[in-house]
Each structure stands twice: as structure tokens, then as C-alpha cells.
Amino acid sequence: MPRDNEPLGDVANKFLFENDRVRVWNLDLAPGEASDWHVHDLDYVTIVVDPAQLRREADGHEPEDLNYPVGEVHFRPAEPAHRVTNIDTKRYMNVLIEIKK
């Protein structure tokens, strides 16, 4: 699903910490809840705290379903507009760490 004119928001829904090297967030999604459409200007790492099935939508790409176990760690380079939706019946949460250059 393309973003169309939906405005961009934050990379996650709870800001936790920032210094001159990193910015740390929680992404906490109840069943059926979606993140804002957002862009990552910085490379980042995610760590799954509470797993659930997600649907990832990105401008110019087909949606993909993701299902990562607790503790799963991913590094991602800065990337274009996207969002994730919790398509499960349980809460999803990760910690997202943006790496400042």
C-alpha cells in the first residue's frame, strides 16, 4: 500500500534516550495498531522484546509479513518511507537504536 499523502511521523512511538552517538526508542503496538509512516535518516538496530506478526509496507514495494522471535536483532541502513502494522492478536514491542554518524 503506498503512503499517498499520509504525513511522516516518528520512527517509533516512545522516545527513551539520546546522546551524541545514539537515539533510543520503543516501538509498542497493540493488536491492529500501526506505526506512523516514517523515514530512517540514520542506520539503526532493532531488538524484539515482545514478538508478534507484523506487516511491513514501504513506498514502492509489496507488503511483507514478518514474524521475528524474542531477542531477534536486525541492523538496517537508513531507508525510505515505511510503516509496520501489528497483524497478530498479541502486543508487539521492540527497542530501536538509531546510530548517529
trRosetta pair geometry for C-beta under 8 A, 3 or more apart (Angstrom, degrees):
i j d omega theta_ij theta_ji phi_ij phi_ji
1 57 5.1 -25 49 -146 86 145
1 63 6.5 26 1 -55 80 115
2 59 6.0 57 -139 -126 75 68
2 60 7.6 63 -106 -44 94 43
3 6 5.0 -115 -178 47 79 103
3 37 4.9 99 -128 -140 119 155
3 59 5.5 -41 -1 -79 109 100
3 81 5.3 -35 -37 134 154 139
3 83 7.8 122 -99 -8 98 111
6 37 5.1 107 107 7 117 142
7 36 8.0 -37 98 -168 75 113
7 37 7.4 159 97 60 33 110
8 36 6.9 92 -177 146 41 112
8 37 5.5 -89 -109 103 56 88
8 38 5.6 106 -167 -111 88 44
8 39 5.9 -21 -145 -2 143 94
8 81 6.5 -106 -99 -117 109 110
9 35 7.6 -161 75 160 121 74
9 36 2.6 -46 49 159 132 163
9 37 6.5 103 16 57 86 52
9 38 5.5 -68 69 -75 63 97
10 13 6.8 133 80 -91 121 38
10 15 7.4 -93 -164 -57 149 97
10 25 7.4 173 155 -126 114 147
10 36 6.0 89 43 40 57 138
10 38 6.3 -29 108 -106 21 139
11 25 6.0 162 88 21 96 165
11 27 8.0 -82 133 -73 66 110
11 38 4.9 173 -95 147 48 150
11 40 6.0 75 -116 -91 128 79
11 44 7.5 178 174 -73 150 168
11 96 6.3 -147 129 126 112 152
11 98 7.0 98 62 -60 165 125
12 15 7.7 141 79 -72 97 51
12 25 3.5 138 52 143 134 133
12 26 6.0 171 153 87 134 28
12 27 4.0 -105 -135 -72 103 78
12 35 6.9 -56 -116 -132 43 123
12 94 7.9 -120 -118 76 132 87
12 96 5.0 173 -45 32 141 137
13 25 7.7 112 36 179 31 112
13 26 7.2 -54 67 94 70 75
13 27 6.2 90 15 -131 84 52
13 28 6.0 -101 67 43 116 78
13 29 7.7 124 9 -70 138 70
13 35 6.8 -139 -39 -125 100 77
13 36 7.7 136 -79 -7 86 96
14 25 6.3 137 77 -167 54 72
14 26 4.1 -10 65 56 114 101
14 27 7.8 -169 27 -77 83 23
14 28 6.1 25 -2 8 125 115
15 18 7.5 -24 -176 -31 109 107
15 23 7.8 -46 -144 180 94 97
15 24 7.9 105 -167 86 55 55
15 25 5.7 -42 -105 -106 45 82
16 24 4.5 -58 70 106 112 98
16 25 6.1 173 6 -105 93 23
16 26 6.1 90 -46 -19 119 87
16 95 7.8 -26 9 -140 156 93
17 22 7.5 23 107 103 100 99
17 23 7.4 178 94 -153 57 40
17 24 4.3 14 53 44 94 115
18 22 7.2 -146 -134 101 50 54
18 23 4.5 4 -108 -113 96 76
18 24 7.1 -159 -69 20 53 69
19 22 6.3 28 47 47 85 70
20 100 6.7 -123 159 81 44 151
21 99 7.4 -25 165 -153 72 62
21 100 5.5 -158 -160 50 25 106
22 97 5.5 -20 -164 -171 123 96
22 98 6.4 144 -162 76 63 57
22 99 6.1 -26 -105 -106 80 47
22 100 6.3 -138 -73 4 27 92
23 42 7.4 111 31 50 114 157
23 97 7.5 152 76 -158 45 48
23 98 4.3 -6 56 55 96 113
23 100 6.9 91 -15 -46 90 102
24 95 6.7 -12 -167 -175 98 97
24 96 7.2 152 -156 82 49 53
24 97 5.3 -11 -104 -105 78 75
24 98 7.6 -149 -69 23 34 73
25 95 7.4 153 82 -161 48 51
25 96 4.5 -17 65 63 98 103
25 97 7.9 -171 26 -74 68 34
25 98 7.5 46 -1 -13 106 100
26 49 7.9 -29 -138 14 98 147
26 93 6.3 -14 -173 -163 102 99
26 94 7.3 163 -155 83 56 41
26 95 6.1 -35 -100 -102 65 59
26 96 7.4 161 -102 16 14 85
27 35 6.2 -27 -147 -90 117 124
27 46 7.7 -20 19 -135 127 118
27 84 7.6 53 169 57 146 127
27 92 7.5 -22 118 118 94 96
27 93 6.7 166 86 -148 58 47
27 94 5.0 5 50 52 103 87
27 96 5.8 61 -19 -21 104 122
28 91 7.1 -7 -169 -176 79 111
28 92 7.5 169 -150 90 35 57
28 93 4.7 6 -107 -107 72 96
29 33 4.4 -164 -162 84 81 107
29 34 7.1 40 -137 -93 129 14
29 35 6.7 -74 -77 -52 125 75
29 52 7.5 -133 81 63 102 139
29 54 7.8 88 63 -106 151 102
29 84 7.3 -121 -34 105 162 98
29 85 7.6 -180 -175 -158 150 32
29 86 4.0 170 124 -30 120 125
29 91 6.9 160 85 -159 49 64
29 92 4.7 -5 58 59 98 100
29 93 7.5 -178 22 -74 63 52
30 33 4.5 80 54 -9 74 129
30 86 6.6 -177 94 62 27 150
30 91 5.7 -35 -111 -106 48 83
31 52 7.5 -134 -90 -167 72 151
31 86 5.6 -119 -118 120 32 117
31 88 6.0 -106 -113 89 90 58
31 89 5.3 14 -109 -141 146 28
31 90 6.5 73 -65 11 106 10
31 91 7.0 -80 -34 -72 71 45
32 85 7.5 -21 -167 -179 28 98
32 86 6.4 -32 14 80 21 90
32 87 7.7 69 -87 -109 43 39
33 85 7.3 -172 101 -149 31 66
33 86 5.5 21 54 30 71 114
34 83 5.5 45 173 153 107 125
34 84 6.8 -177 -149 96 70 38
34 85 4.0 -29 -96 -98 94 83
34 86 7.4 -151 -78 12 45 67
35 38 6.6 -65 141 4 114 118
35 83 4.8 -166 75 -155 87 84
35 84 5.2 45 11 47 117 74
35 85 7.6 -126 14 -70 68 46
36 83 6.5 -129 113 -110 23 116
37 81 5.4 20 174 -174 102 105
37 82 7.1 -177 -146 97 68 11
37 83 4.7 -71 -89 -47 53 117
38 81 6.9 165 82 -137 18 65
38 82 7.1 -40 61 63 63 57
38 83 6.8 102 13 -87 76 75
39 78 8.0 33 164 -176 82 88
39 79 7.4 -149 -155 92 63 52
39 80 6.3 -40 -123 -161 95 33
39 81 5.2 -43 -73 -79 88 62
39 82 8.0 107 -93 16 47 67
40 43 7.6 78 149 -100 122 16
40 44 5.7 -104 -152 0 137 125
40 76 7.0 78 67 108 168 113
40 78 4.9 -155 112 -138 88 57
40 79 5.2 36 47 38 110 72
40 98 7.2 -165 -151 -113 97 108
41 78 5.6 -2 -177 -138 18 126
42 78 5.8 134 54 -84 3 102
42 98 4.3 78 84 -173 133 104
42 99 5.9 -177 163 60 111 52
42 100 6.2 -45 -131 -89 143 46
42 101 7.3 -161 -132 -20 93 87
43 75 7.1 8 176 -176 105 90
43 76 7.0 -179 -156 94 65 48
43 77 5.2 -39 -107 -128 91 48
43 78 5.8 -70 -62 -35 52 72
43 98 7.5 133 81 -156 41 61
43 99 4.9 -27 81 51 92 112
43 101 7.9 86 18 -61 103 96
44 75 7.6 174 95 -150 37 53
44 76 5.8 -11 64 61 80 89
44 78 7.9 94 -7 -82 88 52
44 96 5.8 11 173 -177 131 89
44 97 6.1 162 -158 83 78 47
44 98 4.6 -38 -96 -99 104 57
44 99 6.4 -177 -92 2 42 80
45 73 6.5 -5 -175 -170 104 93
45 74 6.8 165 -153 84 57 46
45 75 5.3 -26 -99 -98 81 66
45 76 7.7 161 -91 18 32 70
45 96 7.4 165 84 -153 46 47
45 97 4.8 -8 57 57 93 101
45 99 7.2 64 -9 -37 94 109
46 73 7.2 170 85 -149 51 46
46 74 5.0 -1 51 54 94 96
46 76 7.3 19 -3 3 102 113
46 94 4.8 16 -174 160 103 141
46 95 7.0 155 -155 79 54 48
46 96 5.1 -16 -101 -101 81 74
46 97 7.7 -179 -80 19 34 70
47 71 7.1 -22 -170 -148 89 33
47 72 7.4 165 -150 82 46 46
47 73 5.2 -8 -101 -101 77 79
47 94 6.0 156 75 -164 42 86
47 95 4.7 -7 55 53 100 98
47 97 7.8 32 -4 -5 102 106
48 51 5.3 40 167 -81 132 81
48 68 4.9 -172 -50 108 153 116
48 69 6.8 142 84 98 146 32
48 70 5.7 -136 113 -126 102 33
48 71 6.3 -35 68 26 89 20
48 72 4.4 30 14 46 124 90
48 73 7.9 -126 9 -64 77 40
48 93 7.8 114 -164 88 55 52
48 94 5.1 -46 -101 -100 45 98
49 70 6.9 11 -179 -141 18 86
49 93 4.4 -46 68 102 111 100
49 94 5.8 168 6 -107 85 32
49 95 6.1 84 -41 -21 116 87
50 70 7.1 -1 -108 -101 23 99
50 90 7.3 -128 162 139 109 106
50 91 5.4 5 124 103 147 91
50 92 5.9 -173 96 -142 90 26
50 93 4.1 54 30 30 103 95
51 67 7.2 68 177 -172 112 63
51 68 5.9 -140 -125 88 109 61
51 69 5.5 -48 -71 -143 158 26
51 70 5.1 -107 -21 -55 108 64
51 72 7.5 78 -93 10 115 116
51 92 6.9 -9 -173 -124 20 81
52 67 7.9 -86 136 -127 25 73
52 86 5.4 22 109 -149 137 101
52 88 3.6 -143 -173 39 99 149
52 90 5.1 -157 -98 79 114 83
52 91 6.5 -156 -38 105 143 22
52 92 3.7 -107 38 -72 117 96
53 65 6.2 -1 -177 -174 104 103
53 66 7.1 157 -158 80 56 48
53 67 4.7 -20 -105 -91 78 97
53 86 7.6 106 79 -162 54 56
53 87 5.3 -61 106 71 100 88
53 88 4.3 132 35 -63 81 101
54 65 7.1 157 84 -156 46 54
54 66 4.6 -16 64 61 97 100
54 67 7.4 175 22 -74 69 47
54 84 4.6 -6 -176 -173 125 116
54 85 6.6 143 -160 69 69 41
54 86 6.1 -42 -102 -98 73 47
54 87 6.7 127 -134 14 19 87
54 88 7.7 -40 -56 -14 47 104
54 92 6.3 96 -69 -131 102 170
55 63 5.4 6 -180 -179 102 121
55 64 7.3 161 -155 81 58 33
55 65 5.5 -31 -99 -98 69 68
55 66 7.6 170 -91 16 20 79
55 84 6.8 153 75 -156 44 61
55 85 4.7 -13 55 56 98 97
55 87 5.0 64 -20 -27 105 130
56 63 6.7 158 78 -157 46 66
56 64 5.2 -16 57 62 99 84
56 65 7.7 173 15 -93 76 18
56 66 5.7 47 -17 -14 113 121
56 82 6.2 8 -176 178 90 124
56 83 7.6 178 -148 91 53 37
56 84 5.1 -25 -96 -99 69 85
57 61 7.7 167 -166 79 45 91
57 63 4.9 -28 -90 -101 78 91
57 82 6.2 170 91 -155 50 73
57 83 5.6 -5 58 57 96 79
57 84 7.6 170 19 -89 69 35
57 85 7.4 33 -4 -6 108 104
58 61 4.3 19 72 40 101 123
58 79 7.5 -51 -135 152 133 119
58 80 6.4 97 -173 84 103 96
58 81 6.9 145 -153 94 64 54
58 82 3.8 -24 -98 -97 80 108
59 80 5.5 -91 51 136 112 123
59 81 4.6 54 -15 68 121 101
59 82 7.0 -115 1 -71 71 63
60 80 7.4 17 29 95 118 153
61 64 7.6 -37 143 -17 116 103
65 87 7.1 -68 -126 47 103 143
66 84 7.5 -48 38 -134 128 121
68 72 3.8 -117 175 55 113 161
68 74 7.6 -86 -111 -32 157 120
69 72 5.3 119 60 -41 63 108
76 79 6.2 -47 159 -16 113 128
79 82 6.8 -5 117 1 116 125
86 91 7.4 -24 -154 -145 159 33
86 92 4.7 -166 -107 9 116 123
88 92 6.7 112 38 -50 126 106
